[in-house]
Amino acid sequence: MTKSIYTILDEKAQNIGPLFVCENDDVAERLVRSSYVDPNCLPRRYPADFALFRLGDIVSSTGAIKACTVPVLVNKLDVILEV
């Protein structure tokens, strides 16, 4: 099975967060929504400063990775978090 690799970019800090793997963009967005429930966390306080990117794909049976030529913007966190 092929899954996608994602990260959250802090656009103000110009730094990415930890990588994570999900089945598709919709599942990644759902994971982000459920991860940032604390109203005091930075992505909740400043959601326009953060964005979800897909970096590539990974074959779960072999670990083979195919990176995107350019990271793909999935959505901004202010949209995902419905702020």
C-alpha positions in Angstrom: 0.0 0.0 0.0 1.2 3.5 -0.8 0.7 6.3 1.7 1.7 9.9 1.6 4.2 11.8 3.8 3.2 15.1 5.3 4.5 18.0 7.4 3.3 21.2 8.8 5.2 24.3 7.8 5.5 27.3 10.2 5.6 30.0 7.6 6.8 32.7 10.1 9.7 30.6 11.4 10.3 29.0 8.0 10.6 25.6 9.6 8.8 22.3 9.1 7.5 20.1 11.9 7.8 16.4 12.3 6.9 14.2 9.3 3.9 12.0 9.5 2.3 9.4 7.2 -1.4 9.2 6.2 -3.5 7.4 3.6 -4.5 10.6 1.8 -5.0 14.3 2.1 -8.4 14.0 3.8 -7.1 11.8 6.5 -4.1 14.1 7.0 -6.4 17.1 7.4 -8.5 15.1 9.9 -5.4 14.2 11.9 -4.3 17.8 12.0 -7.8 18.9 13.2 -7.8 16.3 16.0 -4.2 17.1 17.0 -4.7 20.8 17.6 -7.6 20.9 20.1 -5.7 23.0 22.7 -6.8 26.6 22.1 -3.4 27.8 23.5 -1.2 25.9 21.0 0.5 28.0 18.4 -1.3 26.6 15.4 -4.7 27.3 17.1 -3.6 30.8 18.1 -2.0 31.7 14.7 -3.5 29.3 12.2 -2.8 31.6 9.2 1.0 31.1 9.9 0.8 27.3 9.3 0.2 25.1 6.3 -0.1 21.4 5.6 2.2 20.0 2.9 2.5 16.7 1.2 6.2 15.8 0.6 5.9 12.5 -1.2 4.8 8.9 -1.0 6.0 5.8 0.8 5.4 2.2 -0.1 4.5 0.7 3.3 5.6 -2.9 2.3 9.1 -1.9 1.2 9.8 1.6 2.6 10.6 3.0 -0.8 10.1 6.7 -0.9 9.2 8.9 -3.9 9.6 12.6 -3.0 7.5 15.3 -4.7 9.5 17.5 -7.0 8.1 20.5 -5.0 6.2 20.1 -1.8 2.4 20.2 -2.5 0.3 22.6 -0.4 -2.7 20.6 0.9 -4.3 23.4 2.8 -3.6 26.3 5.2 -4.4 25.5 8.8 -6.9 28.4 9.1 -9.0 26.5 6.6 -8.4 23.1 8.1 -9.2 24.3 11.6 -12.1 26.3 10.3 -11.0 29.5 12.0 
